[in-house]
Amino acid sequence: MGFLGPACLLLCCWLWYTLLPLRWQNSSLAGPDTALRRARRAAARGRWEPAARLFKDIGQDWERRSLYADRLGHLAAEKDDRWLKAWQEARPADPDAALVVARTRIQYAWKLRGGSRAQYTSGSQFQGFHQELLASRDDIQRASELCPDDPSPFVAEIWRALGLGYSHEEMHGLWSQITARAPHHYEAHHSALQYWTAKWRGSKELAREFAEKAAADAPPGSLLTVMPVIAWYESHASELGDSGFRSSQATALVDAALADVALADPNHPRLPDVRHLLGYFLYRQGRYKAARDQFRQVDGFTNALPWRYAGFMQGLYYRAVRTKTARKALMNPRPTEHRARRTYYSPDW
């Protein structure tokens, strides 16, 4: 009987820190957003009015506007767009509806292409992909004309640029349109970084340079300090094991991003995305308590790096890492201390 008490206590602790809460993982969002979830649920039932109110409420919050258009566009592209067509018919000159239409077209194009590598993508898939991306030009232009100050249509165009293979000169021109409107826009930087990676239209060096400049130029709390972390992940994650993640270089990048997170607005719409990635890096670096702290604030949501790359397995991938993180945090009571540094890259990176 004396053994059962401590055993039950250990079991309860294990359940609390690992399996609990036994919640469904939302694969459409990176973190909690009651208003957006409410609008998405209403749209799934054919009602566009909550989405329209959502955009009215956020006004010129360009970061949130871009995020909401993307998530609603994804819903329309993946499920049913009748609610969006009804919105257009009811308000034909509504810039909010026009923006969601543009994002939907681009989301649908990428759905047609699929997530496989080029060698595993059929000619018909590429044909539909390119046709939709070409057609999206008019949608993007209309959304921009209806709200000229909004960078969101141009942020959407980055994914058109990536798919159609804009030249570097064309991409620079597009980027100047965005930064003139919102110089420190998180989604714009994240999307553009994808363009500059070696797997798309750039190289490791170009991605590194873009991320380094974004982090160096950004004001504290903008979360752009995570761009070098993303660039490192895109360039090295597939070729390095835990030793690479635990290098002084990767640790310095994570520390700089953590310092930025501490200064960020707690309501920044992209903070959950950053927490997911930092939680993963901290886990790979053996900093389990710090990783657990990040995961606790986004638990229940998985639409973020790195889980997104796991496709339909993203929920299981996240949950496996989260569970191991919590278990390791319990087993390692004294965390390793790391001093935050604003150092982004060593010369030989």
C-alpha positions as CSV (number, residue, x, y, z in Angstrom):
1,M,0.0,0.0,0.0
2,G,2.9,2.3,0.7
3,F,4.1,1.9,-2.9
4,L,0.7,2.7,-4.4
5,G,0.6,6.3,-3.2
6,P,3.8,7.5,-4.9
7,A,3.0,5.4,-7.9
8,C,-0.5,7.0,-8.3
9,L,1.1,10.4,-7.8
10,L,3.6,9.7,-10.6
11,L,0.9,8.4,-12.8
12,C,-1.2,11.5,-12.3
13,C,1.8,13.8,-13.0
14,W,2.6,11.8,-16.1
15,L,-1.0,12.1,-17.4
16,W,-1.1,15.8,-16.6
17,Y,2.1,16.7,-18.4
18,T,1.8,14.3,-21.3
19,L,-1.5,12.9,-22.3
20,L,-3.7,15.7,-20.9
21,P,-5.6,17.6,-22.1
22,L,-6.9,14.9,-24.4
23,R,-8.1,17.4,-27.0
24,W,-8.6,17.3,-30.7
25,Q,-5.8,19.0,-32.6
26,N,-7.0,21.8,-34.9
27,S,-5.0,21.4,-38.1
28,S,-6.4,24.6,-39.6
29,L,-5.0,27.2,-37.1
30,A,-1.7,27.7,-35.3
31,G,-3.2,28.9,-32.1
32,P,-6.5,30.0,-30.4
33,D,-8.5,32.7,-32.1
34,T,-12.2,32.6,-31.1
35,A,-13.4,35.2,-33.6
36,L,-11.7,33.4,-36.6
37,R,-12.9,30.0,-35.5
38,R,-16.5,31.4,-35.2
39,A,-16.3,32.9,-38.7
40,R,-14.9,29.7,-40.2
41,R,-17.7,27.6,-38.5
42,A,-20.3,29.9,-39.9
43,A,-18.8,29.9,-43.3
44,A,-18.8,26.1,-43.3
45,R,-22.5,26.3,-42.7
46,G,-23.0,28.7,-45.6
47,R,-23.1,32.0,-43.7
48,W,-20.8,34.7,-44.8
49,E,-21.9,37.5,-42.4
50,P,-19.6,36.6,-39.5
51,A,-16.6,36.7,-41.8
52,A,-17.7,40.1,-43.1
53,R,-18.0,41.3,-39.5
54,L,-14.6,39.8,-38.6
55,F,-12.9,42.0,-41.2
56,K,-14.8,45.1,-40.2
57,D,-13.7,44.6,-36.6
58,I,-10.0,44.3,-37.4
59,G,-9.9,47.3,-39.7
60,Q,-6.4,48.1,-40.9
61,D,-4.6,45.5,-38.8
62,W,-2.8,44.2,-41.9
63,E,-1.2,41.3,-40.2
64,R,-4.4,39.9,-38.9
65,R,-6.2,40.8,-42.1
66,S,-3.8,38.7,-44.2
67,L,-4.0,35.8,-41.8
68,Y,-7.8,35.8,-41.8
69,A,-8.0,36.0,-45.5
70,D,-5.6,33.1,-45.8
71,R,-7.5,30.9,-43.4
72,L,-10.9,31.7,-44.9
73,G,-9.6,31.2,-48.4
74,H,-8.2,27.9,-47.4
75,L,-11.7,26.9,-46.1
76,A,-13.3,27.9,-49.4
77,A,-10.7,26.2,-51.5
78,E,-10.8,22.9,-49.6
79,K,-14.5,22.6,-48.7
80,D,-17.2,24.7,-50.2
81,D,-17.1,28.3,-51.6
82,R,-20.9,28.9,-51.8
83,W,-20.8,31.2,-48.8
84,L,-18.0,33.3,-50.5
85,K,-20.0,33.5,-53.7
86,A,-23.0,34.7,-51.7
87,W,-20.9,37.3,-50.1
88,Q,-19.7,38.6,-53.4
89,E,-23.3,38.7,-54.8
90,A,-24.5,40.6,-51.7
91,R,-21.6,43.1,-51.7
92,P,-19.9,43.1,-55.1
93,A,-17.6,46.0,-54.3
94,D,-16.5,44.7,-50.8
95,P,-12.7,44.8,-50.6
96,D,-12.8,42.1,-47.9
97,A,-14.7,39.6,-50.0
98,A,-12.4,40.4,-52.9
99,L,-9.3,39.7,-50.8
100,V,-10.7,36.3,-49.7
101,V,-11.5,35.5,-53.3
102,A,-7.9,36.2,-54.3
103,R,-6.6,34.0,-51.5
104,T,-9.1,31.3,-52.4
105,R,-7.9,31.2,-56.0
106,I,-4.3,30.8,-55.0
107,Q,-5.1,28.2,-52.3
108,Y,-7.1,26.2,-54.9
109,A,-4.2,26.3,-57.3
110,W,-1.9,24.8,-54.8
111,K,-4.5,22.2,-53.9
112,L,-4.6,21.2,-57.5
113,R,-0.8,20.8,-57.6
114,G,-0.7,18.8,-54.4
115,G,2.1,18.6,-51.9
116,S,4.4,16.1,-53.7
117,R,7.8,16.9,-55.2
118,A,7.8,17.9,-58.9
119,Q,8.9,14.5,-60.1
120,Y,5.8,13.0,-58.5
121,T,3.4,15.6,-59.8
122,S,1.5,14.8,-63.0
123,G,1.3,17.0,-66.1
124,S,-2.5,17.5,-65.5
125,Q,-1.8,18.7,-62.0
126,F,0.7,21.2,-63.2
127,Q,-1.6,22.4,-65.9
128,G,-4.4,23.1,-63.5
129,F,-2.0,24.7,-61.0
130,H,-0.6,27.1,-63.6
131,Q,-4.0,27.9,-65.1
132,E,-5.4,28.9,-61.7
133,L,-2.3,30.9,-60.8
134,L,-2.5,32.8,-64.1
135,A,-6.1,33.5,-63.5
136,S,-5.4,34.8,-60.0
137,R,-3.8,38.0,-61.4
138,D,-7.2,39.7,-62.0
139,D,-8.4,38.7,-58.5
140,I,-5.3,40.1,-56.9
141,Q,-5.5,43.3,-58.9
142,R,-9.2,43.8,-58.0
143,A,-8.5,43.3,-54.3
144,S,-5.7,45.8,-54.4
145,E,-7.7,48.4,-56.3
146,L,-10.6,48.1,-53.7
147,C,-8.2,48.7,-50.8
148,P,-5.0,50.4,-52.1
149,D,-3.2,50.6,-48.7
150,D,-3.6,46.9,-47.9
151,P,-0.5,44.8,-48.4
152,S,-2.5,41.6,-48.2
153,P,-3.2,41.1,-51.9
154,F,0.6,41.5,-52.6
155,V,1.4,39.0,-49.8
156,A,-0.9,36.6,-51.6
157,E,0.9,37.2,-54.8
158,I,4.1,35.9,-53.4
159,W,2.6,32.4,-53.7
160,R,1.8,33.2,-57.3
161,A,5.3,34.3,-57.8
162,L,6.7,31.1,-56.3
163,G,4.5,28.9,-58.4
164,L,4.9,30.7,-61.7
165,G,8.6,31.3,-61.2
166,Y,8.9,35.1,-61.1
167,S,12.4,36.3,-61.8
168,H,14.4,37.8,-59.0
169,E,13.8,41.2,-60.5
170,E,10.0,40.7,-60.6
171,M,10.2,39.4,-57.0
172,H,12.1,42.5,-55.9
173,G,9.4,44.7,-57.5
174,L,6.6,42.8,-55.7
175,W,8.5,43.1,-52.4
176,S,8.8,46.8,-52.8
177,Q,5.0,47.0,-53.1
178,I,4.6,45.2,-49.8
179,T,7.3,46.9,-47.8
180,A,5.9,50.3,-48.9
181,R,2.7,49.4,-47.1
182,A,3.9,47.2,-44.3
183,P,7.7,47.0,-43.9
184,H,7.7,44.5,-41.0
185,H,4.8,42.2,-42.0
186,Y,5.4,38.7,-40.6
187,E,3.5,36.7,-43.2
188,A,5.0,38.6,-46.0
189,H,8.5,37.9,-44.8
190,H,7.7,34.2,-44.1
191,S,6.3,33.8,-47.6
192,A,9.1,35.6,-49.3
193,L,11.6,33.6,-47.4
194,Q,10.1,30.5,-49.0
195,Y,10.7,32.1,-52.5
196,W,14.4,32.7,-51.6
197,T,15.1,29.1,-50.4
198,A,17.1,26.6,-52.5
199,K,14.0,24.4,-52.9
200,W,12.2,27.1,-54.8
201,R,13.7,30.1,-56.5
202,G,16.8,31.0,-54.5
203,S,19.6,29.3,-52.6
204,K,20.8,28.8,-49.0
205,E,22.8,32.0,-49.3
206,L,19.9,34.1,-50.6
207,A,17.6,32.7,-47.9
208,R,20.2,33.4,-45.2
209,E,20.8,37.0,-46.4
210,F,17.0,37.7,-46.6
211,A,16.4,36.4,-43.2
212,E,19.4,38.1,-41.7
213,K,18.3,41.5,-43.1
214,A,14.7,41.0,-41.9
215,A,15.8,40.3,-38.3
216,A,18.4,43.1,-38.2
217,D,16.0,45.8,-39.6
218,A,13.0,44.8,-37.5
219,P,11.9,46.6,-34.3
220,P,11.9,44.6,-31.1
221,G,8.8,42.4,-30.6
222,S,8.0,42.2,-34.4
223,L,8.8,38.5,-34.3
224,L,10.9,38.8,-37.4
225,T,13.9,37.5,-35.4
226,V,12.5,34.1,-36.0
227,M,13.2,34.4,-39.8
228,P,16.8,33.2,-39.4
229,V,15.5,30.2,-37.4
230,I,13.2,29.4,-40.3
231,A,16.0,29.9,-42.9
232,W,18.3,27.6,-40.9
233,Y,15.5,25.0,-40.6
234,E,14.8,25.1,-44.3
235,S,18.5,24.8,-45.2
236,H,19.7,22.2,-42.6
237,A,17.0,20.3,-40.8
238,S,16.9,17.4,-43.3
239,E,20.6,16.9,-43.2
240,L,21.5,17.4,-39.6
241,G,20.6,15.4,-36.4
242,D,20.3,16.7,-32.9
243,S,23.9,17.7,-32.9
244,G,23.2,20.3,-35.6
245,F,20.2,21.6,-33.7
246,R,22.3,21.9,-30.6
247,S,25.2,23.8,-32.3
248,S,26.2,27.2,-31.0
249,Q,24.8,28.7,-34.2
250,A,21.3,27.2,-33.9
251,T,21.2,27.9,-30.1
252,A,22.1,31.6,-30.8
253,L,19.3,31.9,-33.3
254,V,16.8,30.4,-31.0
255,D,17.9,32.6,-28.1
256,A,17.5,35.8,-30.2
257,A,14.0,34.7,-31.2
258,L,13.1,33.9,-27.6
259,A,14.2,37.4,-26.6
260,D,12.0,38.9,-29.3
261,V,9.0,36.8,-28.2
262,A,9.4,38.2,-24.7
263,L,9.0,41.7,-26.1
264,A,6.1,40.9,-28.5
265,D,2.5,41.9,-28.1
266,P,0.8,38.8,-26.5
267,N,-2.0,39.3,-29.0
268,H,0.2,39.3,-32.1
269,P,-1.6,37.0,-34.6
270,R,1.6,35.2,-35.6
271,L,2.9,34.6,-32.1
272,P,1.5,31.0,-32.1
273,D,3.4,30.2,-35.3
274,V,6.6,31.3,-33.6
275,R,5.9,29.4,-30.4
276,H,5.4,26.1,-32.4
277,L,8.8,26.4,-34.2
278,L,10.7,27.6,-31.1
279,G,9.1,24.7,-29.1
280,Y,10.4,22.3,-31.6
281,F,13.9,23.7,-31.7
282,L,14.1,23.8,-27.9
283,Y,13.0,20.2,-27.9
284,R,15.7,19.2,-30.3
285,Q,18.2,21.2,-28.3
286,G,17.3,19.3,-25.1
287,R,15.8,22.4,-23.4
288,Y,12.7,20.6,-22.5
289,K,11.2,22.9,-19.9
290,A,11.5,25.8,-22.2
291,A,10.0,23.8,-25.0
292,R,7.1,22.7,-22.8
293,D,6.3,26.3,-21.9
294,Q,6.0,27.1,-25.6
295,F,3.8,24.1,-26.4
296,R,1.5,24.7,-23.4
297,Q,0.4,28.1,-25.0
298,V,-0.5,26.6,-28.4
299,D,-1.7,23.1,-27.5
300,G,-4.7,22.0,-29.5
301,F,-3.5,23.6,-32.8
302,T,-1.0,22.3,-35.3
303,N,-1.1,24.4,-38.5
304,A,2.5,25.7,-38.1
305,L,6.1,24.7,-38.9
306,P,7.4,22.1,-38.5
307,W,4.2,20.0,-38.2
308,R,2.7,21.4,-41.4
309,Y,5.4,19.5,-43.4
310,A,4.1,16.2,-42.1
311,G,0.9,16.5,-44.1
312,F,-2.1,14.5,-42.7
313,M,0.3,13.2,-39.9
314,Q,0.8,16.7,-38.5
315,G,-1.3,16.2,-35.5
316,L,0.4,12.9,-34.6
317,Y,3.8,14.4,-35.1
318,Y,3.0,17.4,-32.9
319,R,1.6,15.2,-30.2
320,A,4.5,12.8,-30.2
321,V,7.0,15.7,-29.8
322,R,4.8,17.4,-27.2
323,T,4.5,14.2,-25.1
324,K,8.2,13.5,-25.2
325,T,9.0,17.1,-24.3
326,A,6.7,16.9,-21.2
327,R,8.2,13.6,-20.1
328,K,11.7,14.8,-20.5
329,A,10.9,18.0,-18.7
330,L,9.8,16.0,-15.7
331,M,12.9,13.8,-15.8
332,N,15.3,16.8,-16.1
333,P,14.5,19.1,-13.1
334,R,17.5,21.5,-13.7
335,P,17.3,23.1,-17.1
336,T,20.5,24.1,-18.9
337,E,20.9,27.9,-18.9
338,H,21.3,29.7,-22.2
339,R,22.2,33.4,-22.5
340,A,20.1,35.2,-25.1
341,R,22.3,36.6,-27.9
342,R,21.4,38.8,-30.9
343,T,23.8,36.9,-33.2
344,Y,22.2,35.5,-36.3
345,Y,24.9,33.8,-38.4
346,S,28.5,32.8,-38.3
347,P,30.6,33.6,-41.3
348,D,30.8,29.9,-42.3
349,W,27.0,29.2,-42.1
